[in-house]
Amino acid sequence: MTGGWLAFLLLLASPVTALALDDVTDTVKQEILARCRRQMGQYGASMVKACADQDLSAAKQLTRYPRDEATKEILDRCERQMRQYGWNMVKACADQDIEALHALAEYVRTHTDIVASCTQRMRTYGWNMVKACADQDIEAEKALRKF
């Protein structure tokens, strides 16, 4: 069993002081507007504005997320994989992974081997997928005990 992922999970217990950037850059704002025009333009200006407002709100919220090692890794992956779909999707990805990582920090106390196995197999897909794998394997272990 490798201990690196365990240390990573335990980082969640430490207080976070590093904060992100203060605001969304003009370049990001222009990217949001261009994407919303491209994807929603056929539905009229009000839909483009709604898309841009929602995406800008999500992007601003993401700038306020802590930049500890675990959260930064999540934000980087989610931005890389989801940015083309908008900042709402980046935020949804990050929120799900952060929530999953917190759950996994609890799981590791009683299901260390399962969490280690799922982390090794599914980590590149995000912590939400690691958690889904662990949930499935934990339930399968319970069923096997009753077999």
N, C-alpha and C positions, 0 to 999 in steps of 0.2 A: 504494500500500500504506500503510495506517495503522500508525503505530508504537505506539499506545496498548496494543494487545493484546500486542505483543512485550515492552514494558516490564513488563506485568502478568505474563507468563510468566517473565520474568527475576527477578521478585521472589522466586521460589521458591529462588533461589540464595543469598539473603541470610538471615542467622540470624534466628530468631524469638525474641523475648523476651516479648511480650505474651501473657498467659495469660487464660483464660476465668474465669467465675465459679467459686466454690469448690464449690458443691453445688446440688442440685435443690431448688427451692422447694416448700413445702407445696401451693401451688396446682397446680403441675405434677404432684405426686404424686396429688392428688385427681383431676385430669384423666385420669391414667393408669388409676387404679382405675375411674373411671366408664366409660372406653372399654372396658377389659377386661371389666367386668361386662356392658356392652351387647353386645359382640361374642362373648364366651365364656361368658356366664352359663348358657346352655342346656346346657353340657357339665359343669357342676358347679363347686364352689368350688375344687377343685384346679387346674382349667384356668384359672380366673380368676386364682388366685395365680401360676401359672406365667407367664401373660401379663404380669401386673403386675411380677413379679420381672425378667423379661427386658427389659421396657420401661424399668423403673427403672434397670437396669444400663446400658442403652444411653444413657439420658438423662444418667446420671452420667459416663459416658465422654465424651460430647459436651461436658460442662462443662470438661473438661480439654484440649480441643483448643486449639491456639494461635489467637489472634485477630488474626493479621496480615491485611492487606487481602484477599489471595487466599482464605484459608480462611474469613474472615468472610463474604465474598460467597457462597461455596459453602454454608456453613451456613445463611445467611439464605434462599437459594433453596430448599434442600432442606427446611428447616422449613416454608416457605410452601407448597410443593407436596406434601409427604408427611406432615405432622404428623397429619392426620386418620387416617392408617393406623398411627400409633404411632411411638415414638422409635426402634424397631429399623429401621424403614423410613427414617427421617431419617438415621440413622447409616449405613445401607447406601448411601444416595444420596450422602452426604458422602464416605464412604470411596472409592466408585467415582470421584467427581469429582476428589478429591485425587490419587488414583493416575493418573487420565487427565491431569490438569494436569502432573504430573511427566513423564509420557511425552511430552506435547506440547512441553515445554521442550527435550527432546532432539530431537524431530522437526523443530523450527524451524531447527535447524542445517543440515539437508540438504533440507528440503521447505518452505521459508518460504512460497512462494506457495500451496501446498496448505493449509497450516495457516491462513494468512490468509483464504483463501476459505471454508474450513469454519467458521472462527470467526465470520465475518460471517454465514453462513447458519444456523448451528446453536447459537450461543452461548446463546440464550434457553432452550434445552432442557438446558443443562448441559455441562460439559467432557467428560463421558463420551460424549455424542453428538457433540461436536466431534471427539473422538478416533476414534470409529467412522467418521465421515465421512472423516477424514484417512486412516485405515487403508484404507478402500475406494478412495479416490482414488489413494493411493500404489500399491496393487495394480493398479488400472486403468492407471496410467501405465506400470508395468512391462510389462503385457500389450500395451499399445499400441506399446511399443518393439520388441516381438517380432513385431508384426503384419506 
